[in-house]
Amino acid sequence: MVSKRGGCAGMRRWLIAATLSLSFAIPSSAHVDHVKVAKRADVLGGKSWGSYGSYEKLSGKVYFAVDPANPHNRQIVDLSLAPRDAKGEVEFSADFYILRPKNGGNGSLLLEVPNRGGKGLLSVVQNAKGSSDPTTSAEFGDGFLLRKGFTVAWLGWQWDVRDEQGLMRLYAPIAHNPDGSSIRGLVRADWTPWQKADEWPLGHLIVGNIGGTGYPVSDPNSSENVLTVRDCAVCKRQTIPRKQWHFAHEADGKVQPSDRFVRLDGGFLPGKIYEIVYAAKDPVVVGLGLAAIRDFASYLKYDPKAIAPVKRAEALGISQDGRFLRHFLWQDFNADEHGRMVLDGVFSMVAGAGRGSFNHRFAQPSRDSEPTSSIFYPTDLFPFTDRPERDPQTGQVAGLLDAARRSHTVPRIFFWNTSFEYWGRAASMIHTTPNGTRDIAPGPNVRIYFGVGQGHFPAPFPPRVFTGDLHGQQMADPNPRIWVWHALIVDMDEWIRNGTLPPPSAYPKIADGTLVPLDKLAFPKIPGVAVAHIPVEAYRLDFGPRWPAGIITIEPPRVLGTYKVLVPQVDRDGIDRTGVRIPEVAVPLATYTGWNLRDPSIGMPDALVPFTGSYIPLPLTAADRRRTGDPRLSIEERYKGRDDYLARYRRAAERLVKERLLLEEDIPAIMSRGEAEWDFATRKHPSR
């Protein structure tokens, strides 16, 4: 094995358990110290992907070392309190996974920042079956990224990823006091059950039981441990007497003490917000996850001997990881230790106005900001816009990209949000003043795109009403985004590669009346449809006097005020008026919204279901419309029949091709989806 410091610069191969394992030494001036490749294999037996030939996949671990004295590491909270090696540097490591074109490909890296340790890019962009180690044709889908010649990579950046096979994680050190003793502090968790539950994990739990492990309680008997319940985000908390709850977990029919679960006598009730603040110790140096993404991309871009060298580096983050990339830029991580620009392009997708718990003491990166959980975490924080703007509550003037501008490392950026992010993630804040009175245009390196009539993620098609923790009052919105994202990926690469400007921004604005306060929303009165009456707010929070240094001393934080969140105005069908209008919304068969209210059976029926939009079918005939009192024209009144609908659907798609928001090569797949949309909408809808 190559020595960790100052070893030979070559590559040695050896066989371990019939698996090829390689280690690459990096010059000591680099921040990737060495790379260990544990697995290496051809993709689909050497299949050729168009003009870019065959691919291979490599996976293993990257070993890093960062210098706390380097000015480009000064923003990493608690780095000075981490253990150091003989050279005075802090060591850590992360899992990696790469799909590498054997002939070098198009020279561009597309690095997906993994969402809670997973690999979502291939399923989202290639319509592939989800997998932690794609091996079959189904797990590579249509091969879009490979056919375009991208080097595709993933790197673990998150320390609190669940301990499950195939998930990618960061292995970061613990910070200690200068005398070596444990650092102690308060940690918070909150949740809203969808059904009665006897116990709940302290770590973050979101849809599909994914999330983070969180911190264990350090002292179960501490007087600092407090459990409360309330009826809404800003409702008064009611303290639950300590004798009624316990740190315990049931396994194999036995309830035993546990430092990772809390149990309540009588159980946690659906539709209530529970919140626990508890004593914890030994914080991870969480901000090393940001450094890991920085240094891995820099290594691939600038080291010609890298395991997958590239000329250009682009990163894509979805949801949590779109917020991660906003945070990455805000804290100047796009400058490596040498001051070089790391990422040439950034796709921050469905991130809303958020950043996240990515670089403070006792941070839990898995925490997000949902309508009924993860409330009052450091997510929707000023500044929101990429250009500097004034906070009317504090007088502070700042912009998201201030630090990147100072270091001359502003990349090309696409901010893509859907209707849900305007209702559930304060997305309007990225292009308005904080008081919601005026539009703020993005800078020249930024494009903002709004996916009209879409949820945070596409629900399965045909649409249905979700059950469980996503049980809404309407069928979930299944509108696709895959084909628009294809076009945006090509647009970004051409912008970086040869300066071809991408399509202009497309999003709602105050000036033309397409972005409005909720009381100005002109949603039609559709029979049986309750309208969302409040978007999720962005709050100004007080985490205590040490928060500027990344240390929270007030849990839960004090709410000092709110910022003005606006929502897209809708047309007479209830569909957002402006933005990127895919054929489904340009030629509608239903009303598509970015919100879906919780079903009364899971409690809190006035609150939004996390992540989910609504699919509200149009009446089939004029007689149906008159009988129900539906104000929307029926399908029968809009279209002469299937052929007429599909002709209009095709024209809508072709307009987007001309605008470079769809690709010509995707028209057949888009039309196939249009046919399925018509067939579903014109047959009798199943009973709800």
RALINKA-V191274 format. One record per helix or strand of 2 or more residues. SS is the DSSP state (~ for helix, > for strand). FROM is the first residue (numbers start at 1). TO is the last residue. If there is no record, write none. Layout:
SS,FROM,TO
SS,FROM,TO
This chain:
>,11,16
>,19,25
>,32,42
~,43,46
~,50,52
>,55,67
~,71,73
~,79,81
>,89,101
>,108,113
~,121,126
~,137,140
~,144,147
>,151,155
>,170,171
>,174,176
>,184,192
>,197,201
~,207,209
>,211,212
>,226,230
>,238,239
~,242,244
>,245,246
>,248,251
>,254,257
>,261,268
>,273,281
~,288,302
>,312,318
~,320,330
>,345,349
>,389,390
>,397,398
~,402,406
>,412,418
~,419,424
~,427,431
>,446,451
~,468,470
>,475,476
~,482,498
>,515,516
~,518,520
>,538,542
~,547,549
>,558,563
>,567,568
~,583,586
>,590,593
>,597,598
~,600,602
>,614,617
~,622,628
~,635,638
~,642,658
~,664,681
